Amino acid sequence: MRGAAAAAPRTLGTGTPGAPVPAPREPAAAPRAAARERRTAKGRKSAQKRGRTTARPPDAARTPKRSESLRGMAMTALTIQQPTMDDYPTRKDQAPALLYRKDPTVWGEAASGPMDAATLDSYDAKGYLQFESLITRDELESFRAELTRLSSDDELKKDERVVVERASDEVRSVFEVHKISPVFADLVRDPRLVDRARQILGSDVYIHQSRVNYKPGFSGTDFFWHSDFETWHAEDGMPRMRAVSISIALTDNYEHNGSLMIMPGSHKTFVSCVGETPDDHYRASLKKQEIGTPDQSSLSILADQHGIDVLTGPAGGAVMFDSNCMHGSNGNITPFPRSNVFIVYNSVENTCEAPFAASKPRPYFLGAQDFTPVK
């Protein structure tokens, strides 16, 4: 839990009892052809290629890893016995745990979309891709104008889909923005986004969630470290890690104005969190999430293992990242806003069921119940 001492994550492995243990390591890579053969049928067997090294984006700043010595320590993943077939149990125990990912990261092939094999390999290894320029200058200006229009609409602020900052009346996020705005409705169907999502997920896709985030200057608050999949699984009923998020920058992203931070490679480990989900938890969590956030020990292990990338870049660029990436962002005390439009594509073969750790699903504008493929 954020701001409080939490029990160390339970693991099975070697080393001094109670000492930090690195995130689960995975077996050595098989040849690419063999790995591709295992990405079959419903993709339930993990087919990730391990140990790939790729060039870092030129505009990604990386923090040093705190303990290189942790890399040599061995560990086996914790297995939790559950009465259901939930491969990713969370919010069900009194202690956190680190679990192996049991799903592929890349479900499609290079031949099935616009990204080549090297790009897919990079996504598989790090859990994210960064594009310096994805939209045109004219499109950017149109999106910015729409961003201003939405935030200045007083009637819209009465809508439950609009979230304001904790300490002010400034807009923090507008959800289901593709249903509110014709401008963003066109964007979510754009082949530049949809074709990449289909390629990564290996199927047709639908919109699980869309929103714009404002993070205004001086008052934009932080988004604490989290895995989106943990919430989507626990509260929306998303069964597998078969969703991808695309965030398009509508303002320049600097290291100092609350840019997105990702732990590259963290998508291969699921952090099982503590704390039962309260009824209507979304009302509080959209402003400040506490239930479903990782404990400090688990975060320290993942940061030691993977480091942290700070994703800076110009307006018009984009980041595409896996649903289980550990990510977050700092507050913004600079004069420069950090705004983006955020679209979540889920596979039509991974539609949501009953929540895995909540009494009822979140509202439709947070986790869609319309699974119609994007055309």
N, C-alpha and C positions, 0 to 999 in steps of 0.2 A: 504493500500500500504506500502511496506517495506520502512523504512527510512523517512516516512512522516506521519504527523498526519492525521488520517482518521476519518470520522464520525463514531460514536458509532453504533454498529449493532442494527437495529430496532427490538423490541420485544413487545409483549403484555403480561402484567403481573402485579405483585404488587411490592411495594417498592418505594423508593425515585426516582422521575424522574431524569433520567440521570445517576443513579447509576448502576454499573455493575450488570448484571443479569446472573445466571448460565445457562448453556446449558439446553435445554429442557429435562425434566425428563419424564420417560415413566411409564405406569401403572404397578402394581404389577404382579408378575409372575402367570401364570396359570399353572396347573399341566402339567408335560411334555407330557403326552399322548394327552391332548387336544391341546397343542401347536403343536405336530406333525401332528394332523389332519388338522390343518390350513395350513401346508406346502403342499398345493395341487396344482393341475392343473398348472397354469403358475406362481404360487407363488406370486401373486400380493398383497395378504394380509399379513401384517407383522406378523411373528410368533416367534419373538425373545422371549426367556425366559429372564425375567428381574431379576436383583438383585442377580445374581449368584456370589458366591465368590469362588476363586480358588487359589491354591498355586502358588506363584510367581516363575518364573525360577530362579535357584540359582545364575546365572551369570547376572541377570538383575539388574542394579543399578537404584534406583528410587529417584527422587528429591521430597522434601516435597511439599505438597499442600499449597499455600500461604494463603488461607482463608477458613478454615473449616466452618466458619459461613455462607458462601454462600450456603452451602448444604441445609439449612433450608428454603431458599427462594423459593416461588412458581412462576411458569411461564407457560403460554400457548404458543404454537408455533405460529409464525407469518404465516398468510396465505396471499399469494400474488395472486391476480387475474390476470390471463394471458389469452390471447386469444387462446392459444394452450393448449395441454394436457401435458405440461412440468411440471412434479412434482418437478423438481430441477432447477428452473430458476436461472441463474447467468449471470453476466456481462450485465445486462439489466436495472439496476437501479443505482441511484446516492448514495445509502446507502447500506451497507452490511446487511445481515440478517442471522439468525440462524433458520434452518428448520428441522422438524422431518424427520428422515429416513422413507421411505415408503416401503422398501423392506426387506425381510429376510436377515440375515447374513449367516445362514446355510440353504441350500436348500435341502440337502440330509439327509440320515439317517446313523446310526452307522452300520447297516447291509450291507450298500452298498459300503464299502471301508475299508481301513486298520486302520482307527482311531476309537477308542471306544467312547461311549457316553460322558464320562467325558472330553475327549479331545475336542470333538465338543462343549460341554458346555463352555469350557474355551475359545475357539475361538469365540463363540457367545458373550460372556461377554466382552472380551478384544479387539477383532478384530484382534488378531494375535496369532501365535504359534511359539515357538522357539525349534529347534532341535539341540542338541549339536553335533551330528554327523549324516550326511546324506549320504556322499560319502566316498569311501575308500581312503587310503593314496596314492595308485597307481593312482587312478582317479584324486586326487588333484594335483599330480605332472604333470600329462598329461595336466590338465586345465591350470596350471601355465605356462607350456612351450608354450601352445597355446596363452596365454595372452601376453607373451613376443614376440612371433612371429608376432602377429597382430600389436602391438605397434611399432615394428621396421620396418614395411613394408612401405617404403616411397611412393610407388605407391598407397597403400591403403589410405594413408592420403589425397589423392586428391579426394577421394570418399566422397560424401555428407553425407554418413552414419557415417563418422568418425568426431567427435567433439573434438577440442583441447581446452586446458585451455585458459582463457581470457588473461592472461599475459605471456603465454609461448607457445611453440610449442608442449608441452607434450600432449599426448592423454588423454582426459577426459572420453570419452565414444565411443564405437563402437556399432551402432544399427543394427538390423536385423542380429545379429551375427550367428544365426542358419542357415542363408542362405549363409553367408560368409565362415563359418568354419565347416567342416565335424565333427570335435570333438564336437562342441556345438550342431550340428544338431542331433547327437545321444542323447545328454543329454536331449533335450526338449521332446523327445519321451520316456524317461525312466519311467517305471511304478511307481518308487518311487515318482516321481513328478506328473505324469498324474493321477494316481489313487487317490491321495489326492485331486487334483484339481477337478476331476469329483465328488468326494464325497461331497466336500464343495458346489459345484455349482449345483449338482443334475441333471447333464446332460453330454453329450459329450462336449468337449471343443476344441477350436482352439487357435492358438498363435496370440494374439493381438499385442504383442511387445516383442522383446528380445534385450538384450544389455549386454555388459560388461562395468563396471565402474572401473576406475583405481585409482582415488584419490591418486596421487603419493605423496611421502614424500616431505615435505617442501612447495610444491606448490599446492597441491590439494585444490580446493576451495569448499565452502559450497554449500549445497542444501537447500534453505530456506524452511520454513514450508509450506506444501501444502497437498491437497488431490489429488491423482492421478485421481480419478473419476471426479473431477471438470474440469480438462483439457480434459479428454477423452470424457466427456459429451459435453462440450462446443465446442471443436475443432474437435473431431473425430466422434461425433454423437452416442456415446454409450448410449442407452436409460436408462438402469437400473443399480443398484449397484449389478451386478452379475458377477464380475470378481475377480480373486485372483492373487496376485503376490508372487513369490517364489524367494528369494535372497539367493544364496549360497556363503558363505565366502571363498575366495581364499587366504586370508591372515588372520592373527590373528586380531581380533577386540578388541581394547582397548578403555577405556573411553577417552583417549587423542589423538587418531588418526582419529577422525571424524566418530565414529560409528553411526549407525542408532539410531534415537530417535523417539519414538512413544508415543502419548497420549492414554493410554489404555481406551477403551470405547468411544473414540471420533468418531468412525465410525457410531455411532447412530445419529449424528448431521451433517447436511450438511451446510457448510458455503457458502452462496451466495455472490460472490465477485463483486467488482465494476470495471469499466473500460471496454470499448469496445475492442474487439479483433482486432488488426491491421492485415492487409493482410500479409501473410507469417510471422506471429508472431513467428513461430517455430525457425526461423533462429537466433533470439536473445534469445529466452527463453531457448534454449538448453544450453546456456552458463550462462545465468543469467535470471531467470524468475521474472517478476514483475507483468504483467497482469495475473490474475487468482490466485494470492497469497492472503491469508486471511489478513484482517486488524488486527492491534495490539489489538484492544479491543476484537474482537472475539477470538483471540488466548489466550488472558489473561483469558477470561471466561472459555475456554476449559481447560486450564492448571490448573486453580483453581478447576475446577470440577473433573478432572481426574488425574492430576499429569503427570509426564513424566518418561517413562522407557528408559534407555540407554542400548541398546542390545549389550553387549560384548560377546565374546566367541571365541573358537579356529577356525582356518581354517578347512574347511570341514563341519562346522555346517551350519544351514539354518534358515531363518525366512520366515514364510508364513503369509501374511497379507491381510486384506480386502481392496478393492479398495478405500474406503472412509476414511481410517485411516489418521488422521493428523500426518504427519511425516516429518522429515528433518534430516540434519546432519551438523555438524560444519566443517570448513576448517581443513586441516591437516598440521600443522607446525612442526610435529615430523619427524624423519628420516624414520618412518615405514609406508609403503603404506597401504592403506585399499581398497582392490580390491574385486569385487564380480561379479558374473554372475546373471543377473536379467531376469526372464521370467514371462510374464503376460499371464495367461490363461483366456479366456472369454467363457461364455456359448454359444453354438450354437443357443440357444433360445434368445440370447441378441445381435445379430449382429448389427453392426453400421449402422446408417441411415445418413441423412443429418445432419451436425453440428447444435447444438442448439444455438450457440452464435458465429458463425464465417461465413464468406462468402463462404468458401470452406473447404473441409477436409484437414488435414495435409497429407504429403506424405505417401505412402504405408508403408515405413519402420518405421514410427512412430505409425500408426494406420492401421493395416492390412485390406485389402479389400478381401482377400482370406479367406473364412470362412470354409475351409475344415477341418473336425475333425481330431485331432491328433490320429494316430493309432500306 
